[in-house]
Amino acid sequence: MSKPIVAIVGRPNVGKSTLFNAIAGSRISIVKDTPGVTRDRIYADAEWVNKNFTMIDTGGIEPDSADILLSQMREQAQIAIDTADVIVFITDVRQGVTDADLKVADMLRRSHKPVLLVVNKVDSFEKFMPDVYEFYNLGIGEPIPVSGASKLGLGDLLDEVVKNFPDTDDEEEEEKIKIAIVGKPNAGKSSIINKLIGENRVIVSDIAGTTRDAIDTEIEKNGRKYVFIDTAGLRRRSKVNEDLEKYSIIRTVSAIERSDIVIHVIDAADGVTEQDAKIAGIAHERGKGVIIAVNKWDLIEKNDKTIYEHTRKVREVLSYMPYAEIIFISAVTGQRLPKLYELIDTIEQNQSMRISTGVLNEILTEATALQQPPSDKGKRLKIFYMTQVTVKPPTFVIFVNDKELMHFSYTRYIENKIREAFGFKGTSLKFIVRERKDRE
């Protein structure tokens, strides 16, 4: 089930990032200490009253600015608005209602999405409430007073946010395998979908980022339904495009959240770039099934070592996800594209695989006999037992005497032993370590 997307928008310097950090808390900087996973501060996972969602922080909107950087920030914000389920519109009580606020409000009204009007920097309700009432003039509902810096009023705001989440109970949707096609602009994502379905459903051109909106394409094959989610690229504007390209991650995060499996398309000529590593990291963190599709393979000059050399380079850069399946394809010639369905079916089965507690603990007993658990200052790690608690991704809880002794490398060792027994190709495994005293 995908997480709702909450976009935080508003003029520059109204305190969007401060509020974003206050809600996200410590999770914003490092969710998981995995080497090689580059993180951006534009999105973060959050939770309120047992409801999980993804927040997107946007650049400030200057509706009429001709400055290229500000116009890019405006486009970034529009992407977030198009992607979001709920929009949080931040204003500044100390500056009052500005002309730019009125224009942003008009822009949000046209989105036909739930919009929550937040008046920030209200460090004292008693002092600032008369000024808050002025924001009724924006005509987009009741203003919610908060202070991101002092963390005041956040509970009331989050109550309103979760009230507006869409109803996600859709059993028919759950039966379909949802696949996000992600990657840099012009890697050939749309061409792959067009070849798979045999028609030009998605616009394809040589201009990077031609696709403007995420498009879902449903395909039925061998009695199974597949939904391919094509992530939109972004049009380049002159040479100042780094920030704009960075914000293509917004749509990527949204598509990955909605998917079961991610096909990460890499241009064979470019190899794995920094942007690719960032995108792959998002899929890895969210525990999705992953296929690395090296596209445009028909354009590469080959010898008997070419495929091994390219595989080595991909594994080297994406070393934190050795489980990912790699396939070399050509969207133009159709080379190996039918095999994508086989990989998708296999990974979907692996994502949903359950292992009984008895079998898991046999593996655990054998693993600890072969390699003794670590110790520190005379105290040795004891592993009592392990059990699987959920799927998509397969998640295991390990009960130990002291969490501090459960080193990352030993968790990885146990993971490798499970993979040796059951494969789990194409899917990440999640491990939760919990303490349990001997007498329990």
C-alpha positions as a printed Julia matrix, in Angstrom:
440×3 Matrix{Float64}:
   0.0     0.0     0.0
   1.48    3.38   -1.02
   2.0     6.21    1.42
   0.13    9.49    0.9
   2.26   12.42   -0.32
   2.12   15.72    1.61
   3.66   18.75   -0.14
   4.82   21.78    1.86
   4.65   24.91   -0.29
   4.76   28.69    0.12
   6.82   31.8    -0.57
  10.57   31.82    0.22
  11.55   32.42    3.85
   8.22   31.61    5.49
   9.75   28.71    7.44
   8.87   25.71    5.26
  12.1    23.82    5.94
  11.94   24.53    9.67
   8.41   23.1     9.82
   9.45   20.17    7.59
  12.34   19.33    9.95
  10.15   19.71   13.04
   7.61   17.19   11.72
  10.19   14.78   10.27
  12.38   14.89   13.38
  15.64   12.98   13.37
  14.58   10.71   10.51
  15.2    13.39    7.92
  19.0    13.18    7.94
  19.72    9.45    8.24
  16.98    6.84    8.03
  19.42    3.95    7.76
  23.19    4.01    7.96
  23.8     2.27    4.64
  27.04    3.11    2.81
  26.52    4.5    -0.67
  22.94    5.73   -0.24
  22.86    9.43   -1.03
  20.04   11.28    0.68
  18.36   14.51   -0.27
  16.64   16.77    2.21
  13.65   17.4    -0.04
  11.6    14.44    1.17
  11.2    12.52    4.42
   9.0     9.84    5.92
   6.75   10.84    8.81
   4.07    9.24   10.97
   1.09   10.55   12.92
  -1.54    8.5    14.78
  -0.28    5.3    13.13
  -0.58    6.78    9.66
   2.6     6.9     7.58
   3.14    9.47    4.86
   5.9    11.07    2.79
   6.52   14.8     3.07
   8.0    16.88    0.24
   9.73   20.18    0.96
   9.7    22.62   -1.97
  11.6    25.7    -3.0
   9.82   28.97   -2.31
   7.26   30.07   -4.9
   7.7    33.55   -6.39
   4.72   33.67   -8.79
   5.88   36.53  -11.05
   9.66   36.39  -10.83
  11.62   36.42  -14.08
  14.73   35.19  -12.26
  15.56   31.77  -13.73
  16.34   30.17  -10.36
  13.07   31.42   -8.83
  11.11   30.34  -11.89
  12.64   26.88  -11.49
  11.6    26.88   -7.83
   8.07   27.71   -8.98
   8.14   24.75  -11.38
   9.5    22.49   -8.64
   6.62   23.51   -6.39
   4.12   22.83   -9.2
   5.53   19.3    -9.56
   5.05   18.73   -5.83
   1.48   20.08   -6.02
   0.65   17.78   -8.97
   2.09   14.79   -7.1
   0.63   15.47   -3.64
  -2.47   14.07   -1.96
  -2.52   16.94    0.57
  -0.95   20.4     0.25
   0.26   22.38    3.29
   0.44   26.08    2.36
   2.81   27.98    4.7
   2.5    31.72    5.32
   4.29   34.08    7.74
   2.3    35.82   10.51
   5.01   38.49   10.91
   4.86   39.56    7.27
   1.08   39.32    7.0
  -0.78   38.52    3.76
   1.34   39.52    0.78
   0.5    39.85   -2.89
   2.61   36.74   -3.55
   0.56   34.81   -0.95
  -2.64   35.7    -2.82
  -1.16   34.47   -6.1
   0.1    31.23   -4.53
  -3.36   30.69   -2.99
  -4.92   31.13   -6.44
  -2.44   28.6    -7.88
  -3.34   26.09   -5.15
  -7.07   26.62   -5.57
  -6.77   25.51   -9.21
  -5.11   22.25   -8.13
  -8.44   20.94   -6.72
  -6.42   19.17   -3.99
  -7.04   19.44   -0.22
  -5.14   22.56    0.91
  -4.37   23.38    4.56
  -3.54   27.01    5.25
  -0.81   27.25    7.9
   0.28   30.51    9.51
   3.84   29.99   10.75
   6.02   31.81   13.33
   3.12   32.12   15.82
   5.43   31.79   18.83
   2.73   33.13   21.15
  -0.94   32.39   20.41
  -2.04   35.15   22.78
   0.11   37.77   21.03
  -0.35   36.8    17.37
  -3.92   35.4    17.06
  -5.42   38.77   15.96
  -2.89   38.79   13.09
  -3.74   35.18   12.17
  -7.36   36.15   11.35
  -6.09   38.34    8.5
  -5.23   35.16    6.56
  -8.94   34.35    6.09
  -8.61   36.88    3.22
  -6.77   34.23    1.18
 -10.08   32.4     0.78
  -8.76   28.86    1.16
 -10.13   27.88    4.53
  -9.41   28.34    8.21
  -5.82   29.33    9.06
  -3.96   26.93   11.39
  -1.49   28.78   13.65
   1.85   27.01   14.27
   5.47   27.68   15.13
   7.92   25.4    13.36
  10.81   26.77   15.41
   9.06   26.28   18.79
   7.09   23.19   17.65
   3.77   24.72   18.71
   0.49   23.65   17.11
   2.02   20.76   15.15
  -0.42   18.21   16.6
  -3.47   20.17   15.44
  -1.89   20.58   11.99
  -1.08   16.88   11.64
  -4.6    15.92   12.77
  -5.93   17.93    9.82
  -3.33   16.49    7.44
  -4.26   12.84    8.11
  -8.02   13.62    7.92
  -7.5    14.5     4.26
  -5.68   11.33    3.22
  -7.39    9.44    0.38
  -9.11    6.13    1.03
  -6.63    3.43   -0.06
  -8.79    0.32    0.48
  -8.9    -1.11   -3.02
  -8.66   -4.89   -3.2
  -8.64   -4.97   -6.99
  -5.62   -2.65   -7.07
  -3.81   -4.91   -4.6
  -4.14   -7.83   -7.06
  -2.2    -5.96   -9.74
   1.6    -5.93   -9.74
   2.66   -2.28   -9.81
   6.03   -1.55  -11.42
   7.67    1.89  -11.36
   9.98    2.65  -14.29
  12.58    5.07  -12.91
  15.89    6.56  -13.99
  17.48    9.71  -15.31
  15.8    11.7   -18.09
  16.42   10.23  -21.55
  17.51    6.8   -20.26
  14.69    5.26  -22.32
  11.95    4.68  -19.73
   9.06    5.61  -22.03
  10.53    3.65  -24.94
  10.59    0.48  -22.81
   6.91    0.83  -21.92
   5.99    1.54  -25.55
   7.81   -1.6   -26.68
   6.21   -3.73  -23.96
   2.67   -2.68  -24.91
   3.3    -2.39  -28.66
   1.97    1.13  -29.12
   3.17    4.69  -28.62
   1.19    5.31  -25.44
   3.93    7.47  -23.91
   5.53   10.32  -25.85
   9.13    9.55  -26.77
  11.69   12.03  -28.1
  15.41   12.74  -27.84
  14.85   15.76  -25.6
  15.64   14.8   -22.01
  12.59   14.85  -19.8
   9.87   15.07  -22.47
   7.37   13.19  -20.31
   5.56   15.75  -18.19
   3.31   13.64  -15.97
   3.51   10.2   -14.45
   1.46    7.86  -16.65
   0.06    4.49  -15.58
  -0.15    1.81  -18.26
  -2.02   -1.41  -17.49
  -1.0    -4.58  -19.32
  -2.49   -8.06  -19.02
  -0.17  -10.95  -19.89
  -0.61  -14.68  -19.22
  -3.63  -13.93  -17.02
  -1.75  -11.48  -14.77
  -2.29   -7.73  -14.58
   0.69   -5.39  -14.52
   0.57   -1.63  -13.98
   3.64    0.22  -15.28
   4.18    3.64  -13.73
   6.32    5.86  -15.97
   8.01    8.58  -13.92
   8.01   11.99  -15.52
  11.24   13.69  -16.45
  11.69   17.45  -16.48
  12.4    19.82  -19.36
  15.84   21.34  -19.16
  16.01   25.14  -19.04
  19.3    26.62  -20.31
  22.38   25.49  -18.39
  20.98   26.12  -14.93
  19.25   22.77  -14.56
  20.88   21.02  -11.57
  18.23   22.05   -9.04
  15.42   21.3   -11.49
  16.8    17.85  -12.26
  17.14   17.2    -8.53
  13.43   17.78   -8.15
  12.61   15.0   -10.59
  13.21   12.94   -7.45
   9.83   14.19   -6.17
   7.96   12.26   -8.84
  10.33    9.34   -8.49
   9.62    9.07   -4.74
   5.88    9.16   -5.42
   6.08    6.45   -8.1
   8.33    4.22   -5.98
   5.93    4.56   -3.02
   3.05    3.32   -5.19
   4.98    0.4    -6.66
   5.79   -3.16   -5.63
   8.8    -3.47   -7.92
  11.13   -0.83   -9.37
  12.78   -1.13  -12.78
  15.7     1.27  -12.68
  16.7     2.13  -16.25
  20.36    3.01  -16.8
  21.84    4.31  -20.04
  24.5     1.76  -21.07
  26.71    4.5   -22.54
  26.66    6.63  -19.36
  26.92    3.8   -16.83
  25.71    4.31  -13.25
  25.81    8.04  -12.45
  25.48    9.84   -9.12
  21.85   10.58   -9.95
  21.28    6.86  -10.63
  22.81    5.93   -7.26
  20.47    8.4    -5.55
  17.38    6.99   -7.28
  18.39    3.39   -6.53
  18.91    4.36   -2.89
  15.29    5.5    -2.63
  13.99    2.13   -3.87
  16.39    0.3    -1.52
  15.36    2.3     1.55
  11.71    1.62    0.85
  12.26   -2.12    0.56
  11.02   -2.5    -3.02
  11.92   -5.26   -5.44
  14.61   -3.93   -7.79
  15.6    -4.68  -11.39
  18.51   -2.75  -12.91
  17.77   -2.53  -16.65
  20.82   -1.4   -18.63
  19.21    0.06  -21.74
  20.6     0.92  -25.22
  22.72   -2.24  -25.07
  22.51   -2.45  -28.89
  24.69    0.68  -29.17
  27.59   -0.75  -27.15
  30.58   -2.32  -28.91
  31.04   -5.76  -27.37
  33.54   -8.51  -26.85
  33.39  -11.62  -24.66
  34.09   -9.56  -21.5
  31.76   -6.57  -22.06
  28.74   -7.85  -20.13
  30.9    -8.93  -17.17
  32.69   -5.56  -17.07
  29.41   -3.61  -17.12
  27.93   -5.88  -14.42
  31.0    -5.33  -12.22
  30.69   -1.53  -12.54
  26.98   -1.58  -11.67
  27.61   -3.83   -8.63
  30.49   -1.61   -7.53
  28.48    1.63   -7.48
  25.31    0.0    -6.13
  27.19   -2.18   -3.63
  24.52   -1.62   -0.95
  21.97   -3.58   -3.01
  23.72   -6.78   -4.19
  20.33   -8.52   -4.38
  19.17   -6.38   -7.35
  18.66   -8.27  -10.6
  20.59   -6.89  -13.61
  19.38   -7.25  -17.21
  20.88   -5.8   -20.41
  18.18   -4.66  -22.82
  17.38   -2.53  -25.85
  14.06   -0.7   -26.04
  14.69   -0.1   -29.76
  15.31   -3.71  -30.83
  13.29   -5.35  -28.03
  16.33   -7.38  -26.93
  15.55   -9.31  -23.71
  12.45   -7.21  -22.95
  10.18  -10.3   -22.63
  12.48  -11.52  -19.84
  11.42   -8.49  -17.78
   8.07  -10.2   -17.13
   9.84  -13.34  -15.85
  11.97  -11.25  -13.49
   8.93   -9.28  -12.28
   7.0   -12.49  -11.51
   9.98  -14.03   -9.69
  10.64  -10.93   -7.59
   6.94  -10.55   -6.76
   6.97  -14.12   -5.39
  10.13  -13.38   -3.4
   8.63  -10.16   -2.01
   5.67  -12.19   -0.72
   7.62  -15.23    0.55
   7.05  -16.32    4.16
   9.43  -18.61    6.09
   8.27  -20.48    9.17
   9.86  -19.61   12.52
  11.11  -23.19   12.92
  13.03  -23.15    9.63
  14.43  -19.68   10.34
  15.81  -20.8    13.67
  17.43  -23.86   12.12
  19.31  -21.47    9.81
  20.13  -19.24   12.79
  21.5   -22.15   14.85
  23.7   -23.28   11.99
  24.9   -19.71   11.32
  25.89  -19.05   14.95
  27.68  -22.41   15.13
  29.76  -21.56   12.04
  30.54  -18.01   13.17
  30.28  -17.1    16.83
  28.29  -13.93   17.63
  30.45  -10.88   18.5
  31.35   -9.81   22.02
  32.44   -6.55   23.63
  34.23   -6.05   26.98
  33.63   -9.64   27.99
  29.92   -9.61   27.14
  28.86  -11.84   24.24
  25.83  -11.37   22.03
  23.15  -14.02   22.57
  20.58  -14.54   19.84
  17.47  -16.18   21.29
  15.35  -16.63   18.17
  14.16  -15.02   14.93
  10.73  -14.76   13.33
   9.28  -13.24   10.15
   6.64  -10.59   10.86
   5.61   -9.3     7.43
   6.22   -9.31    3.66
   6.88   -6.68    0.94
   9.67   -6.51    1.99
  10.19   -9.71    3.98
  10.82   -8.42    7.51
  12.42  -10.39   10.33
  12.65   -9.67   14.06
  15.74  -10.98   15.88
  15.54  -11.22   19.69
  18.89  -10.71   21.44
  20.25  -10.03   24.94
  21.85   -6.67   24.0
  21.08   -4.65   20.86
  24.38   -2.78   21.09
  26.27   -6.03   20.5
  24.35   -6.81   17.29
  26.85   -5.34   14.86
  25.71   -4.43   11.34
  28.19   -6.92    9.86
  26.7    -9.81   11.86
  23.18   -8.89   10.74
  24.49   -8.94    7.17
  26.04  -12.37    7.83
  22.66  -13.76    8.98
  20.98  -12.13    5.96
  23.46  -13.87    3.64
  22.69  -17.24    5.28
  18.95  -16.71    4.72
  19.6   -15.74    1.11
  21.76  -18.85    0.61
  18.8   -20.97    1.71
  15.92  -19.12    0.01
  17.42  -16.82   -2.63
  15.2   -13.77   -2.25
  16.63  -12.48   -5.54
  15.58   -8.97   -6.44
  14.24   -8.0    -3.01
  15.73   -6.39    0.05
  15.3    -7.97    3.47
  14.56   -5.9     6.56
  15.82   -6.84   10.04
  14.56   -5.46   13.36
  16.67   -6.22   16.45
  14.88   -6.34   19.82
  16.2    -6.97   23.31
  14.86   -9.76   25.49
  16.23  -10.68   28.91
  17.26  -14.29   29.64
  14.52  -14.76   32.25
  11.85  -13.8    29.72
